[in-house]
Amino acid sequence: MAQRIPEGTVVVVADGGSARVFANVAESGGLQLHQLMDLQSAEGQGPSGAVPADMSLAQVDEATFAKQLASQLNEGALNNRYAHLLLVADPTTLGRLRPLLHKETQARLLGDLAKDLTNAPLADIQRALG
């Protein structure tokens, strides 16, 4: 990514069924991620929009998680819980997330990285962003 990531930036590392949420705690332009929480798909919801008839159950679950994650990111932006956001997700999840992000969330988005690092060690995530 090779860009300056401000202190306090929220970094979300997601795939189709879970996400790890970090904050950059390094001062003066460095990168040191601290994990804040893990997010998992919640039951009882469906994806946004129409579901194609040929969509598998796994694809429906992934689309549902993308909707849930986007909703949480949008709520955080609208309630001023973060100033900057970076998204790291596999290309499919990233493609599902982008159109669901509110304009306030998009305004805080510093960038995104289409890579599946959800189960990667912290050092690998930091290296990919550095």
Backbone bond lengths (Angstrom), bond angles and torsions (degrees), N, CA, C in turn:
res aa  C-N    CA-C-N  psi(-1)  N-CA   C-N-CA  omega(-1)  CA-C   N-CA-C  phi
1 M - - - 1.440 - - 1.518 111.07 -
2 A 1.306 116.74 -39.87 1.459 122.99 172.17 1.531 114.73 47.96
3 Q 1.293 116.94 49.53 1.462 121.42 173.33 1.516 107.67 -135.15
4 R 1.296 116.36 158.62 1.456 120.59 177.38 1.517 109.16 -69.82
5 I 1.322 115.49 129.67 1.463 121.00 179.52 1.527 106.84 -111.45
6 P 1.331 117.16 108.96 1.470 120.32 -175.80 1.535 112.95 -59.87
7 E 1.322 114.78 150.58 1.461 120.46 174.36 1.526 108.65 -57.38
8 G 1.323 116.85 138.97 1.459 121.94 179.58 1.520 114.27 89.65
9 T 1.322 117.89 -7.29 1.462 120.53 179.02 1.522 109.68 -59.67
10 V 1.317 116.37 133.15 1.463 122.04 174.75 1.519 107.35 -85.74
11 V 1.329 115.68 128.35 1.461 122.24 179.18 1.529 107.11 -116.97
12 V 1.328 116.31 119.01 1.456 121.83 -179.83 1.520 107.77 -108.24
13 V 1.331 115.56 122.75 1.462 122.72 179.11 1.527 105.90 -112.98
14 A 1.341 116.27 111.26 1.466 120.18 -169.77 1.520 112.63 -131.84
15 D 1.323 113.84 158.67 1.458 122.40 167.28 1.525 106.34 -133.25
16 G 1.296 118.23 -164.09 1.457 120.87 -175.01 1.508 116.52 -70.84
17 G 1.345 118.63 -8.11 1.453 119.01 -177.06 1.511 116.02 -137.32
18 S 1.333 117.44 -6.72 1.460 119.54 -179.80 1.520 109.65 -155.96
19 A 1.317 114.40 166.04 1.465 120.25 178.23 1.519 108.42 -148.48
20 R 1.314 114.26 147.21 1.458 122.10 171.81 1.523 106.20 -112.09
21 V 1.325 116.44 132.26 1.464 121.54 -177.49 1.524 108.09 -112.81
22 F 1.332 114.67 126.51 1.460 122.49 -178.23 1.524 109.71 -122.49
23 A 1.324 115.50 164.26 1.463 122.16 168.91 1.518 106.93 -128.30
24 N 1.330 116.00 142.08 1.456 120.22 174.50 1.529 107.40 -80.29
25 V 1.330 116.28 116.11 1.460 120.72 -177.00 1.534 112.18 -104.61
26 A 1.342 117.18 2.28 1.460 120.58 179.86 1.520 110.21 -75.27
27 E 1.306 115.18 143.23 1.460 120.69 177.12 1.518 109.39 -95.21
28 S 1.283 116.75 162.19 1.470 125.99 174.38 1.527 113.97 52.60
29 G 1.308 116.16 49.47 1.455 121.04 169.83 1.507 116.58 81.17
30 G 1.316 119.41 4.05 1.461 121.24 177.91 1.522 111.37 -81.48
31 L 1.318 114.91 -175.81 1.462 120.07 177.84 1.519 109.06 -134.31
32 Q 1.321 115.16 114.64 1.458 122.26 174.91 1.520 106.38 -143.65
33 L 1.329 116.17 106.93 1.458 120.58 -176.03 1.520 111.12 -87.82
34 H 1.316 114.47 138.15 1.467 122.89 174.59 1.523 106.78 -120.89
35 Q 1.340 116.63 124.63 1.465 119.48 -177.82 1.521 110.99 -74.61
36 L 1.343 114.66 129.40 1.466 121.35 -179.81 1.516 111.91 -95.09
37 M 1.361 116.23 -41.83 1.463 119.43 -177.10 1.516 111.07 -166.84
38 D 1.333 114.47 165.94 1.457 123.83 169.87 1.521 106.96 -111.35
39 L 1.316 116.15 141.46 1.464 121.17 176.75 1.525 108.55 -119.68
40 Q 1.323 115.38 138.88 1.466 122.01 176.94 1.519 108.12 -124.93
41 S 1.298 115.92 159.19 1.457 121.14 178.59 1.526 110.27 -64.23
42 A 1.326 116.63 136.01 1.464 122.13 177.34 1.524 109.23 -92.65
43 E 1.300 115.87 142.93 1.465 121.20 -179.85 1.530 110.81 -77.13
44 G 1.312 115.36 161.07 1.457 120.87 171.65 1.505 115.50 87.25
45 Q 1.324 118.39 8.51 1.452 120.47 177.95 1.513 108.35 -123.80
46 G 1.303 115.41 167.39 1.456 120.88 175.83 1.510 109.42 -128.00
47 P 1.337 116.42 174.84 1.462 119.38 178.97 1.516 110.90 -70.09
48 S 1.329 115.71 166.75 1.462 118.97 176.52 1.525 108.59 -85.31
49 G 1.314 116.15 150.63 1.463 121.00 179.00 1.514 112.31 79.98
50 A 1.313 115.40 -174.34 1.455 121.86 -179.79 1.523 110.40 -77.11
51 V 1.313 116.39 144.73 1.453 121.98 178.92 1.527 108.66 -101.49
52 P 1.337 117.59 118.18 1.462 119.74 177.80 1.529 110.97 -59.65
53 A 1.312 117.09 145.45 1.462 122.11 -177.17 1.521 112.51 -61.82
54 D 1.323 117.48 -29.70 1.465 120.19 -177.66 1.530 113.41 -90.43
55 M 1.321 117.96 10.40 1.468 121.78 -179.46 1.529 108.87 -78.36
56 S 1.333 116.21 128.21 1.464 120.57 179.38 1.527 110.61 -73.49
57 L 1.319 115.34 165.32 1.463 120.47 178.32 1.532 110.19 -61.58
58 A 1.323 117.53 -38.96 1.467 121.15 178.20 1.531 110.41 -62.64
59 Q 1.328 117.39 -41.39 1.460 120.85 178.88 1.535 111.30 -66.18
60 V 1.323 116.52 -38.07 1.464 120.90 177.24 1.534 109.22 -63.38
61 D 1.338 116.46 -43.75 1.470 120.35 178.95 1.525 111.24 -61.84
62 E 1.338 116.87 -41.67 1.461 120.85 179.59 1.528 111.46 -65.26
63 A 1.328 116.75 -42.42 1.464 120.59 178.53 1.534 110.48 -65.54
64 T 1.326 116.37 -36.47 1.466 121.13 178.07 1.527 110.07 -64.98
65 F 1.326 116.89 -44.55 1.462 119.54 179.24 1.525 111.08 -63.26
66 A 1.319 117.03 -40.28 1.473 119.84 177.84 1.521 110.41 -59.95
67 K 1.330 116.74 -40.58 1.472 120.51 178.05 1.525 110.74 -64.09
68 Q 1.329 117.00 -43.73 1.463 121.11 -179.91 1.529 111.25 -64.26
69 L 1.325 116.46 -43.32 1.456 120.63 179.81 1.527 110.95 -64.94
70 A 1.319 116.95 -45.27 1.467 120.87 178.01 1.525 110.56 -59.75
71 S 1.314 117.05 -40.16 1.465 121.12 179.05 1.531 110.82 -61.12
72 Q 1.335 117.27 -43.03 1.465 120.36 179.31 1.524 111.17 -67.90
73 L 1.338 116.82 -40.64 1.464 119.79 177.99 1.521 110.82 -64.67
74 N 1.329 116.92 -40.81 1.463 121.02 178.75 1.524 111.15 -64.58
75 E 1.321 116.39 -42.70 1.468 120.10 178.76 1.527 110.30 -61.71
76 G 1.326 116.72 -42.51 1.465 120.49 178.91 1.517 112.37 -62.35
77 A 1.326 116.81 -41.78 1.470 120.67 179.09 1.524 110.74 -67.25
78 L 1.326 116.60 -45.12 1.460 120.36 -177.60 1.527 112.37 -67.41
79 N 1.337 116.90 -24.12 1.459 121.13 178.43 1.526 112.24 -102.85
80 N 1.326 116.43 16.11 1.470 123.07 175.27 1.523 113.37 56.32
81 R 1.324 117.61 38.24 1.465 120.93 -179.54 1.524 112.22 -83.06
82 Y 1.318 117.12 -15.61 1.460 120.88 176.40 1.522 108.99 -151.19
83 A 1.336 114.52 153.18 1.468 120.26 -179.71 1.519 111.52 -101.03
84 H 1.346 116.14 -30.12 1.466 120.74 -176.70 1.520 109.47 -134.28
85 L 1.333 115.15 147.64 1.466 121.73 -177.10 1.516 109.53 -139.84
86 L 1.329 115.58 138.89 1.460 122.74 170.57 1.516 107.53 -125.33
87 L 1.317 117.33 134.92 1.456 122.09 177.71 1.519 109.87 -111.91
88 V 1.323 115.67 132.17 1.455 122.53 173.78 1.522 105.30 -126.63
89 A 1.328 116.79 118.27 1.466 120.08 -178.30 1.518 109.66 -156.62
90 D 1.326 114.68 158.39 1.458 118.46 174.85 1.530 108.30 -60.83
91 P 1.323 118.40 154.24 1.470 120.62 -174.59 1.532 114.58 -54.47
92 T 1.330 117.97 -38.39 1.469 120.14 -179.50 1.515 111.10 -65.48
93 T 1.321 117.19 -47.78 1.466 121.25 -180.00 1.520 110.60 -63.59
94 L 1.332 116.60 -43.16 1.463 120.41 178.69 1.522 110.59 -60.42
95 G 1.323 116.47 -40.76 1.467 120.70 177.89 1.518 112.92 -64.63
96 R 1.317 116.81 -31.40 1.468 120.33 177.36 1.518 111.74 -78.62
97 L 1.334 116.87 -32.40 1.467 121.10 -177.53 1.525 113.35 -73.65
98 R 1.311 116.20 -45.89 1.474 120.61 -171.20 1.529 113.81 -50.12
99 P 1.349 120.27 -50.21 1.465 118.35 -177.06 1.534 114.18 -70.24
100 L 1.340 116.99 -12.32 1.463 120.67 -178.76 1.526 113.06 -92.50
101 L 1.332 116.49 -6.23 1.466 119.67 -177.65 1.524 111.44 -79.90
102 H 1.314 115.66 129.63 1.462 123.77 177.39 1.529 108.86 -64.21
103 K 1.316 117.22 156.22 1.473 120.31 -179.28 1.524 111.74 -60.71
104 E 1.334 118.43 -30.83 1.468 121.25 176.60 1.531 110.59 -67.94
105 T 1.309 116.78 -37.47 1.461 121.03 177.42 1.523 109.19 -68.66
106 Q 1.319 116.50 -43.89 1.465 120.96 179.20 1.526 111.11 -60.85
107 A 1.317 116.68 -36.08 1.464 120.58 -179.56 1.533 111.73 -66.61
108 R 1.323 117.41 -25.62 1.466 122.05 -179.18 1.524 112.11 -92.66
109 L 1.326 116.48 -9.11 1.452 122.26 -176.09 1.528 110.61 -74.87
110 L 1.330 116.16 113.80 1.462 121.20 178.16 1.526 111.11 -77.83
111 G 1.319 115.74 -27.03 1.460 120.24 -179.28 1.505 110.81 166.30
112 D 1.329 114.36 179.10 1.456 119.62 176.28 1.514 109.62 -143.97
113 L 1.311 115.13 159.90 1.450 122.68 -179.33 1.519 107.73 -132.14
114 A 1.331 116.90 119.69 1.462 122.21 -178.96 1.523 109.28 -85.60
115 K 1.329 115.09 82.87 1.458 120.95 -178.64 1.520 108.45 -154.54
116 D 1.338 116.78 138.63 1.464 120.26 179.87 1.526 109.32 -87.94
117 L 1.324 115.78 102.99 1.464 121.84 179.76 1.532 111.86 -121.51
118 T 1.334 117.21 14.57 1.460 120.62 -174.42 1.520 112.72 -56.68
119 N 1.331 117.43 -39.99 1.460 120.61 -178.70 1.527 112.67 -99.95
120 A 1.317 116.68 10.19 1.461 121.32 -178.83 1.526 110.86 -78.65
121 P 1.327 116.55 151.29 1.472 119.46 174.22 1.532 110.42 -63.62
122 L 1.312 115.54 154.94 1.459 121.93 -178.45 1.529 111.32 -54.85
123 A 1.315 117.69 -40.88 1.467 121.03 -179.27 1.525 111.20 -60.02
124 D 1.328 117.96 -38.06 1.477 121.59 178.78 1.531 111.14 -67.67
125 I 1.331 116.29 -38.80 1.471 120.24 178.95 1.528 109.34 -64.93
126 Q 1.318 116.32 -46.72 1.469 120.13 -179.86 1.518 110.94 -63.14
127 R 1.326 118.05 -39.34 1.455 121.79 178.43 1.531 110.63 -63.57
128 A 1.327 117.18 -40.75 1.479 121.12 179.26 1.526 111.71 -64.99
129 L 1.327 116.76 -31.77 1.464 120.85 -179.38 1.534 112.61 -87.27
130 G 1.323 116.03 -23.06 1.469 120.40 -176.01 1.470 110.67 -81.26
